[in-house]
Amino acid sequence: EIKGYFDEIDNLLSDNQILYIKLHVYVKNGIDCSNYKHIKEFPAGYETYDFLNIADILITDYSSVFFDYANSKKKIILFAY
């Protein structure tokens, strides 16, 4: 189901947009990001909160990270698949 969402999102994003994803450990092994043009895995070696400082929008499944991101006054999309 998640792969279907990513297929659609990848087709809708423009060439100057990238969606970085950080999936749950039980899900991430089933998704191959190399097949996508605009979707990339969260870069290893980066602290989550440091990376979020440069993000324009957060898409989250109600993870607690959205409480901290809300302080940035940037857009948050709550996604419950």
C-alpha positions as CSV (number, residue, x, y, z in Angstrom):
1,E,0.0,0.0,0.0
2,I,2.8,2.4,0.9
3,K,4.5,1.7,-2.4
4,G,1.4,2.8,-4.3
5,Y,1.4,6.1,-2.4
6,F,5.0,6.6,-3.2
7,D,4.5,5.8,-6.9
8,E,1.8,8.5,-7.1
9,I,3.7,11.1,-5.1
10,D,6.8,10.5,-7.2
11,N,4.8,11.3,-10.3
12,L,3.3,14.4,-8.9
13,L,6.5,16.0,-7.6
14,S,8.3,18.5,-9.8
15,D,12.0,18.2,-10.7
16,N,13.0,20.7,-8.0
17,Q,11.3,18.8,-5.2
18,I,12.6,15.9,-3.1
19,L,10.7,13.8,-0.5
20,Y,13.0,12.4,2.1
21,I,11.5,9.4,3.9
22,K,12.3,7.8,7.2
23,L,10.2,4.7,7.5
24,H,9.7,2.4,10.4
25,V,12.3,-0.3,10.6
26,Y,9.7,-3.0,9.9
27,V,8.6,-1.3,6.7
28,K,11.8,0.3,5.2
29,N,13.3,-3.0,4.0
30,G,10.4,-3.5,1.7
31,I,10.8,-0.1,-0.2
32,D,13.5,0.4,-2.8
33,C,13.9,4.2,-3.2
34,S,16.3,3.8,-6.1
35,N,13.3,3.3,-8.4
36,Y,12.0,6.8,-7.6
37,K,13.1,10.1,-9.1
38,H,12.0,12.4,-6.3
39,I,11.9,10.1,-3.2
40,K,15.1,9.5,-1.3
41,E,15.8,7.7,2.0
42,F,16.6,9.9,5.0
43,P,20.4,10.5,4.8
44,A,22.4,8.3,7.2
45,G,24.5,10.3,9.6
46,Y,22.1,13.1,10.1
47,E,20.3,13.8,13.3
48,T,16.6,13.9,12.7
49,Y,16.0,17.4,14.3
50,D,19.0,18.9,12.5
51,F,17.6,17.7,9.1
52,L,14.1,19.0,10.0
53,N,15.5,22.5,10.3
54,I,16.0,22.6,6.6
55,A,12.8,20.9,5.6
56,D,9.9,22.9,4.2
57,I,7.1,20.5,5.2
58,L,6.8,17.5,7.5
59,I,4.7,14.5,6.6
60,T,4.2,12.3,9.7
61,D,2.0,9.5,10.9
62,Y,1.4,11.2,14.2
63,S,4.9,10.6,15.5
64,S,5.9,12.8,18.4
65,V,8.4,14.6,16.1
66,F,5.5,16.8,14.9
67,F,5.2,18.5,18.3
68,D,8.8,19.8,18.0
69,Y,8.4,20.7,14.3
70,A,5.2,22.6,15.0
71,N,7.4,25.3,16.7
72,S,8.9,26.1,13.3
73,K,5.4,27.3,12.1
74,K,6.0,25.3,8.9
75,K,3.4,23.1,7.3
76,I,2.7,19.6,8.8
77,I,0.7,16.9,7.0
78,L,-0.6,14.2,9.3
79,F,-0.7,11.0,7.2
80,A,-2.3,7.9,8.7
81,Y,-2.1,5.2,6.1
